[in-house]
Amino acid sequence: MLQNDPPTRSDHVGCLDTLNALESYRTTRAGIAEARVTFAQSQSGPFLQEVLRRSPGRGARDELEHAANALSGCATFSIGWSDGMTGTEHVSVLGPAGIGDVSWHATITVTTDTFTVQENLVLVVVGTTLVILSEAASPTAPARSRTLSLARTAAARLR
């Protein structure tokens, strides 16, 4: 099983909280059903995580819009873990991905003194479901086209 050890500190708390809410923490909001699965090929990746969140009403669309707005203002910020390790996180916004009802994607790079991890993050809304697809590896992410293809497949299965 993969160890989920997200950063706990940042000089841009909103950026860190948004990423952790999408990828690291199960939602605790009432009325939302969530399923997640994570795969790893090796200790250095690639890692693939898919989260499906079904929300009432416009909840899925609102969550995507909130995350896209928050992460679009992040650029580069510092992060730190509970064990004292520190690093930087850089969000490169790529914008709409052309998948599902509405979508957004970015490349995220985490750099510390000991490692670099690059991630493709894709958010897709299909009906009342938000698909959060994250594919990462060290030191560079798998091809973005592959991550987008996986997101298209996930979205098609929800129709």
Buried (B, 14 or more C-beta within 10 A) or exposed (E): EEEEEEBEEBEBEEBBEBBBBBBBEEBEEEEBEBEEEBEBEEEEBBBBBBBBBBBEEEBBBEBBBEBBEBBEEBEBBBBBBEEEBEBBBBBEBBEEBEBBBBBBBBBBBBBBEEEEBBBBBBBBBBEBBBBBBBBBBBEBBBEBEBBBEBBBEBBEEBE
